[in-house]
Amino acid sequence: MAVTRADQRAATRRALLAEGRRRFAADGYHDVVLAEVARAVGVTKGAAYHHFESKAGLFRAVVTEVQRELGERVAESAERYDDPWEQLRAGCRAFLAAGSDPAVRRILLVDAPTALGWDEWRAMDEESSARHLGEALEALVEAGIITEQPVEPLARLLSGAMNEAALWLARVADPEAQARTEQALDRLLNGLRA
């Protein structure tokens, strides 16, 4: 079967994304050079610019990919349960655990807000995980499981708290920190119950 130009372009894009992701997670946004990413995958700097226009463009694509994967992980954890309350708990726990992933920690939580700017990062987060959290909370309010209240501020409060907790968990060396954080999260969530 012949490899088409479209196949070659797609393969080059995937290779640049993979190498960019590896480097952004390991070195951080500011220490990555797009020409070095291109060289590592065996293409010219011009080819990298053709696919992503800039280092920021490559980073934006990597952030989108990491957010999508994190959303899938959270959804997969939540979908193991039939009960909506347990789905919320499982999804929140999966998000907290994801902070131990270097790509999630460095790319999404540390570098994305500063490299892309707070507004763009929030918009991307809103499109992925924050929207799903809001939908889950809305369903719990409608079912009477959570006390009637405005969902949007609640979703933002929980999202911010979980982002901060995930960052903290990624830095702390205490092997009990994850379990203690999950207990604190359960107490916080239980305070919302009707």
C-alpha positions as CSV (number, residue, x, y, z in Angstrom):
1,M,0.0,0.0,0.0
2,A,1.5,3.3,-1.1
3,V,2.0,6.1,1.5
4,T,0.4,9.3,0.3
5,R,1.6,12.8,0.9
6,A,-1.4,13.3,3.3
7,D,-0.2,10.2,5.3
8,Q,3.4,11.6,5.4
9,R,2.1,15.0,6.6
10,A,-0.1,13.4,9.3
11,A,2.9,11.2,10.4
12,T,5.1,14.3,10.6
13,R,2.5,16.2,12.6
14,R,2.2,13.2,15.0
15,A,5.9,13.0,15.4
16,L,6.3,16.7,16.1
17,L,3.4,16.5,18.6
18,A,5.0,13.6,20.4
19,E,8.5,15.1,20.6
20,G,7.1,18.5,21.6
21,R,5.0,16.9,24.3
22,R,8.0,15.0,25.6
23,R,10.2,18.1,25.7
24,F,7.5,20.4,27.1
25,A,6.9,17.9,29.9
26,A,10.6,17.4,30.7
27,D,12.0,20.9,30.1
28,G,9.1,23.3,30.3
29,Y,7.8,25.6,27.7
30,H,10.5,28.3,27.9
31,D,13.4,25.9,27.5
32,V,12.1,24.2,24.3
33,V,13.3,25.3,20.9
34,L,11.1,24.4,17.9
35,A,14.1,23.9,15.6
36,E,15.5,21.2,18.1
37,V,12.1,19.5,18.1
38,A,12.1,19.4,14.3
39,R,15.7,18.1,14.2
40,A,14.9,15.4,16.7
41,V,12.1,14.0,14.5
42,G,14.2,14.3,11.3
43,V,12.4,17.2,9.6
44,T,13.4,20.8,8.8
45,K,12.5,23.8,10.9
46,G,10.4,25.0,8.0
47,A,8.3,21.8,8.2
48,A,7.7,22.3,11.9
49,Y,6.6,25.9,11.1
50,H,4.4,24.7,8.3
51,H,2.5,22.4,10.8
52,F,2.3,24.7,13.8
53,E,3.4,28.2,12.8
54,S,5.4,28.7,16.0
55,K,6.5,27.1,19.2
56,A,3.3,28.5,20.8
57,G,1.3,26.8,18.1
58,L,2.9,23.5,18.8
59,F,2.4,24.0,22.6
60,R,-1.2,24.9,22.0
61,A,-1.7,21.6,20.1
62,V,0.1,19.7,22.8
63,V,-2.1,21.3,25.5
64,T,-5.2,20.4,23.6
65,E,-4.0,16.8,23.3
66,V,-3.2,16.5,27.0
67,Q,-6.5,18.1,28.0
68,R,-8.4,15.7,25.8
69,E,-6.6,12.7,27.2
70,L,-7.1,13.9,30.8
71,G,-10.8,14.4,30.0
72,E,-11.0,10.8,28.7
73,R,-9.2,9.5,31.8
74,V,-11.6,11.3,34.1
75,A,-14.7,10.2,32.1
76,E,-13.5,6.6,32.0
77,S,-13.1,6.6,35.8
78,A,-16.5,8.2,36.3
79,E,-18.2,5.8,33.9
80,R,-17.3,2.8,36.0
81,Y,-20.2,3.8,38.3
82,D,-23.9,4.0,37.7
83,D,-24.6,6.3,40.6
84,P,-24.1,10.0,39.6
85,W,-22.6,10.9,43.1
86,E,-20.0,8.1,42.7
87,Q,-19.3,9.3,39.2
88,L,-18.5,12.8,40.5
89,R,-16.2,11.4,43.2
90,A,-14.4,9.0,40.8
91,G,-13.9,11.8,38.2
92,C,-12.5,14.2,40.8
93,R,-10.2,11.5,42.2
94,A,-8.9,10.7,38.7
95,F,-8.2,14.3,38.1
96,L,-6.2,14.6,41.3
97,A,-4.3,11.5,40.5
98,A,-3.4,12.8,37.0
99,G,-1.3,15.5,38.7
100,S,1.4,12.9,39.1
101,D,1.7,12.6,35.3
102,P,4.6,14.9,34.3
103,A,2.7,16.0,31.1
104,V,-0.4,17.0,33.0
105,R,1.5,18.7,35.8
106,R,4.1,20.7,33.8
107,I,2.1,21.3,30.6
108,L,-1.4,21.9,31.8
109,L,-1.1,23.1,35.3
110,V,2.2,25.0,35.4
111,D,3.1,26.2,31.9
112,A,-0.2,26.6,30.0
113,P,-1.6,29.4,32.0
114,T,1.5,31.5,31.6
115,A,2.6,30.5,28.1
116,L,-0.8,30.8,26.5
117,G,-2.2,33.4,28.9
118,W,-4.7,33.0,31.6
119,D,-7.8,33.8,29.3
120,E,-6.8,31.3,26.6
121,W,-5.9,28.6,29.1
122,R,-9.3,29.1,30.9
123,A,-11.1,28.9,27.6
124,M,-9.4,25.7,26.7
125,D,-10.0,24.3,30.2
126,E,-13.6,25.4,30.0
127,E,-14.0,23.5,26.7
128,S,-12.7,20.3,28.2
129,S,-12.8,19.4,31.9
130,A,-14.5,22.4,33.5
131,R,-17.6,22.0,31.2
132,H,-17.9,18.4,32.2
133,L,-17.6,19.2,35.9
134,G,-20.4,21.8,35.5
135,E,-22.6,19.3,33.6
136,A,-22.1,16.7,36.4
137,L,-22.9,19.2,39.1
138,E,-26.0,20.4,37.2
139,A,-27.3,16.9,37.0
140,L,-26.7,16.3,40.7
141,V,-28.5,19.5,41.6
142,E,-31.4,18.6,39.3
143,A,-31.6,15.1,40.9
144,G,-31.8,16.7,44.3
145,I,-28.5,15.1,45.4
146,I,-26.7,18.4,45.8
147,T,-28.4,21.3,47.5
148,E,-30.0,23.8,45.0
149,Q,-27.4,26.5,44.2
150,P,-25.8,28.3,41.2
151,V,-23.7,25.6,39.5
152,E,-21.3,27.9,37.6
153,P,-19.5,29.4,40.6
154,L,-19.5,26.0,42.3
155,A,-17.9,24.4,39.3
156,R,-15.2,27.1,39.2
157,L,-14.5,26.7,43.0
158,L,-14.1,23.0,42.7
159,S,-12.1,23.2,39.5
160,G,-9.7,25.7,41.1
161,A,-9.4,23.7,44.3
162,M,-8.6,20.5,42.4
163,N,-6.1,22.2,40.1
164,E,-4.3,23.5,43.2
165,A,-4.5,20.1,45.0
166,A,-3.1,18.3,41.9
167,L,-0.2,20.7,41.8
168,W,0.5,20.2,45.4
169,L,0.3,16.4,45.1
170,A,2.7,16.5,42.2
171,R,5.3,18.3,44.4
172,V,4.9,16.6,47.8
173,A,7.0,13.5,48.7
174,D,4.5,12.2,51.3
175,P,3.2,8.8,50.2
176,E,0.0,9.4,52.2
177,A,-0.8,12.8,50.6
178,Q,-3.0,11.3,47.8
179,A,-5.2,9.4,50.3
180,R,-5.4,12.4,52.7
181,T,-6.3,14.7,49.8
182,E,-9.0,12.3,48.6
183,Q,-10.4,12.2,52.2
184,A,-10.5,16.1,52.3
185,L,-12.2,16.1,48.8
186,D,-14.8,13.7,50.1
187,R,-15.5,15.9,53.1
188,L,-15.7,18.9,50.8
189,L,-18.1,17.2,48.4
190,N,-20.2,15.7,51.2
191,G,-20.8,19.3,52.4
192,L,-22.7,19.9,49.1
193,R,-25.2,17.0,49.6
194,A,-28.8,17.9,50.1
